[in-house]
Amino acid sequence: MRLWNKHQEKLFFLNSKDFASTKQLFYKTDDGRYLAYWPKRYKGRKTTLQSRNSLIGNYTENWVCDLFGELIEDENLCIVRQARIPSVGITSKSPADIVVATEDKKILKASQVKLICEVKMSLVWNWEYDPGLDRIHEIGDYRTHQGKPSFTRSDSVLKAIGKCIDIRVSNLESTKIPIIVVGNAPLSNGFSKKADYLKHAGLIQGFWSLNPFPLNHGNTRKSTPKNGFYRFDNTDELKLHLNQLFNRDLNFFSGMQSPENLGQMIDIANREKSYENKGLKFLNLLKGS
């Protein structure tokens, strides 16, 4: 299975035509064209298309589930869509898009969760539908239209950040669960430093783009300086990063302590014999403070 590309977007339209109308999938221009996005220089009358959001959201979540299912080799792990993890604040009102867990069920304990994945993917290219020929063809990448796909849309990124932080601070049980945000377009320049800070602070383990070539011509950012954002170029690369998340014993920690209190904690933790025990002792002292 390949990473995100134009073919996946074309498949979305071809599959959606079986249960969605043309008006639900495309904008109609003043001159009668059916387009996925308004072109950059379009000056005619415009409408707002909301009906497509849930369709592309459902399609991309299923696609990520299938992709992760092929790449994760551990037979004891399951991919769960729209999971609830009550102990860390993930309820039916706002379920997790995708969870990798040790149990295949919708309601999970935090101890059963190995990864939480928020999906912020959308249509990247612009597409035109010809009803006479019943044909769909691509007419330009995201530089040619007025849409803001995936990570280029600030409100989408902010919503993902808010949800991830809410999970992270909801309960101490969330401290060992990696959280990633998956997209299919480059992260906007305005969020690059923030993505690196969030990764460095341990709040989010990364904004991952699964689209190697989002532009028809030219290159896009591979990563931010501290890999808060990272673009994957092939499935082997993605598989490696997923395995690293599963194999590392990660622990999120945070606090606001005086230097004196921190010094006391370090002194107590330093009495342990091994580095691992020193680290665990320090984390437990922080959690209890």
C-alpha positions in Angstrom: 0.0 0.0 0.0 1.3 3.4 -1.0 1.2 6.7 0.9 -1.3 9.4 0.0 -1.3 10.5 -3.6 -3.6 11.8 -6.4 -5.0 8.4 -7.0 -6.4 8.2 -3.5 -8.2 11.5 -4.0 -9.6 10.3 -7.3 -10.8 7.1 -5.7 -12.6 9.2 -3.1 -14.7 10.9 -5.7 -15.3 7.7 -7.7 -16.4 5.8 -4.5 -18.5 8.7 -3.2 -20.5 9.1 -6.4 -22.4 5.9 -5.4 -24.1 7.6 -2.4 -23.4 11.3 -2.7 -24.7 13.8 -5.3 -22.6 16.1 -7.5 -23.7 19.0 -5.4 -22.4 17.4 -2.2 -19.0 16.8 -3.8 -18.3 19.8 -6.0 -18.8 23.5 -6.2 -20.5 24.8 -9.3 -19.0 27.9 -11.0 -20.9 30.6 -12.8 -19.9 29.1 -16.1 -21.2 25.6 -15.2 -18.0 23.8 -14.2 -18.0 21.4 -11.2 -14.8 21.8 -9.1 -13.5 20.5 -5.9 -12.2 23.9 -4.9 -12.6 27.5 -6.1 -9.6 28.4 -8.3 -7.3 31.1 -7.1 -8.4 33.7 -9.5 -12.1 32.9 -9.5 -14.2 36.1 -9.1 -17.7 34.7 -9.6 -20.4 33.9 -7.1 -19.3 31.4 -4.4 -21.2 29.1 -2.0 -20.0 27.2 1.0 -19.7 23.4 0.8 -20.0 21.6 4.1 -21.5 18.3 3.1 -18.1 16.9 1.8 -16.3 17.3 5.1 -17.8 14.3 6.8 -17.3 12.2 3.6 -13.6 13.0 3.2 -13.1 12.6 7.0 -14.6 9.1 7.0 -12.7 8.2 3.9 -9.3 9.3 5.2 -9.8 7.7 8.6 -10.5 4.4 6.9 -7.5 4.8 4.7 -5.2 5.5 7.7 -6.6 2.5 9.5 -5.8 0.3 6.4 -2.3 1.7 6.1 -1.4 1.3 9.8 -2.9 -2.2 9.7 -0.5 -3.2 7.0 2.5 -1.7 8.6 2.1 -2.8 12.2 3.6 -6.2 12.5 2.7 -7.0 16.1 -0.3 -9.4 16.0 -1.3 -8.4 19.5 -2.1 -4.8 18.4 -5.5 -3.7 16.9 -6.6 -0.6 15.0 -9.7 0.9 16.5 -11.7 3.8 14.9 -13.7 6.3 16.9 -12.6 4.8 20.2 -13.5 6.1 23.6 -11.0 6.2 26.5 -13.0 7.7 29.4 -10.1 7.8 31.9 -8.3 10.3 29.7 -11.3 12.4 28.7 -12.0 10.8 25.4 -15.8 10.2 25.4 -18.5 9.7 22.8 -18.8 13.5 22.4 -15.3 13.6 20.9 -13.9 10.1 20.3 -10.3 9.4 19.2 -10.1 9.2 15.4 -7.8 6.2 15.5 -6.3 4.2 18.3 -3.7 1.4 18.3 -4.6 -0.8 21.2 -4.2 -4.3 22.7 -7.9 -4.9 22.6 -10.3 -4.6 19.6 -13.2 -2.7 21.3 -14.6 0.8 21.2 -14.3 1.6 24.9 -10.7 1.2 26.2 -8.7 1.6 29.3 -5.7 3.8 29.1 -3.4 0.9 29.8 -4.7 -0.8 26.6 -3.8 2.1 24.4 -0.4 2.2 22.6 -1.1 5.2 20.3 -3.7 7.9 19.8 -3.9 9.3 16.3 -5.9 12.4 15.3 -6.5 12.6 11.5 -6.5 16.0 9.8 -6.5 15.0 6.2 -8.4 16.5 3.3 -8.4 16.9 -0.5 -5.0 18.5 -1.5 -5.4 18.8 -5.3 -8.2 20.5 -7.2 -10.5 18.3 -9.3 -13.0 18.9 -12.1 -16.0 16.7 -12.8 -17.4 16.5 -16.3 -21.0 15.3 -16.1 -21.3 14.8 -19.8 -18.4 12.4 -20.0 -18.9 11.3 -16.3 -15.1 11.9 -15.9 -13.0 13.3 -13.1 -9.6 14.8 -13.7 -7.0 16.8 -11.6 -6.5 20.5 -12.5 -3.9 21.7 -10.1 -2.2 21.4 -6.7 -3.1 23.4 -3.6 -1.2 26.5 -4.9 -3.8 26.9 -7.6 -7.0 26.9 -5.5 -8.5 28.9 -2.6 -8.8 25.9 -0.3 -6.7 25.3 2.8 -6.0 21.5 3.0 -5.0 19.6 6.0 -2.1 21.3 8.0 -2.3 24.5 6.0 -5.6 25.3 7.7 -4.9 27.0 11.0 -8.2 26.3 12.7 -7.8 22.6 11.9 -4.3 22.5 13.4 -5.5 24.5 16.5 -8.4 22.1 17.0 -6.0 19.1 16.9 -3.6 20.8 19.4 -6.4 21.6 21.7 -7.7 18.0 21.8 -4.2 16.6 22.3 -3.4 18.9 25.2 -6.8 18.1 26.7 -6.0 14.4 26.6 -2.5 15.0 28.0 -3.6 17.0 31.0 -6.8 15.0 31.8 -5.3 12.3 33.9 -1.9 10.8 34.9 -2.9 7.7 32.9 -2.3 9.6 29.7 1.4 10.2 30.4 2.5 7.0 28.7 0.4 7.2 25.6 2.0 8.7 22.4 -0.2 11.1 20.5 0.3 12.0 16.8 -1.6 14.2 14.4 -1.7 12.8 10.8 -2.2 15.0 7.7 -1.5 15.1 4.0 -0.1 18.6 3.4 2.8 20.7 4.7 2.5 22.5 8.0 2.1 26.2 7.6 5.2 28.3 8.5 3.3 29.9 11.4 3.0 26.6 13.2 6.5 25.3 12.7 8.1 26.5 15.9 4.9 25.6 17.8 5.1 22.0 16.5 8.7 21.7 17.6 7.8 23.1 21.0 4.9 20.7 21.4 7.1 17.7 20.5 10.0 18.9 22.7 7.5 19.4 25.7 6.1 15.9 25.1 2.5 17.1 24.6 2.3 15.7 21.0 4.8 13.3 19.4 4.5 14.9 16.0 2.5 16.2 13.1 3.0 13.6 10.4 2.3 14.2 6.7 1.7 11.0 4.8 1.8 12.8 1.4 5.3 12.6 -0.2 4.5 14.8 -3.2 1.8 17.4 -2.4 2.9 19.6 -5.2 2.9 18.9 -8.9 6.2 20.7 -9.3 8.7 21.7 -6.7 9.5 20.5 -3.2 8.0 21.0 0.2 9.4 21.0 3.7 10.7 17.6 4.9 10.7 18.4 8.5 11.0 21.2 11.1 14.3 21.5 13.0 13.2 19.3 15.9 10.9 17.0 13.8 7.7 18.4 15.3 6.5 18.2 11.7 7.7 15.3 9.5 6.9 14.4 5.9 7.1 10.7 5.1 8.4 9.7 1.7 7.7 6.0 1.8 6.0 3.3 3.9 9.3 1.9 5.2 10.1 5.3 6.8 6.6 5.4 8.4 6.9 1.9 9.6 10.2 2.7 11.3 8.7 5.7 13.1 5.7 3.8 14.3 7.8 1.0 15.7 9.9 3.5 17.6 6.8 4.9 19.3 5.7 1.4 20.3 9.1 0.2 21.4 10.1 3.2 23.6 8.9 3.5 27.2 7.7 7.1 26.9 6.7 9.2 29.9 5.2 12.6 29.7 6.0 14.9 32.7 5.3 18.5 33.5 5.2 20.8 36.5 6.0 24.2 37.9 8.4 23.9 40.8 10.9 26.0 42.5 14.6 25.2 42.0 14.8 24.1 45.7 11.9 21.6 45.3 13.4 20.3 42.1 16.8 20.0 43.7 15.3 17.9 46.6 13.5 15.6 44.1 16.8 15.1 42.1 18.7 14.4 45.3 16.1 11.7 46.4 16.0 10.2 42.9 19.8 10.1 42.7 19.8 7.6 45.6 18.4 4.9 43.4 21.0 2.5 41.9 20.2 2.4 38.1 19.5 5.2 35.7 16.1 3.7 35.0 15.2 3.6 38.6 16.5 7.2 39.1 14.2 8.4 36.2 11.2 6.5 37.5 11.7 7.8 41.0 12.0 11.4 39.7 8.8 11.0 37.6 6.9 9.7 40.6 8.1 12.5 42.8 6.9 15.0 40.2 3.5 13.3 39.9 3.0 13.4 43.6 4.1 17.1 44.0 
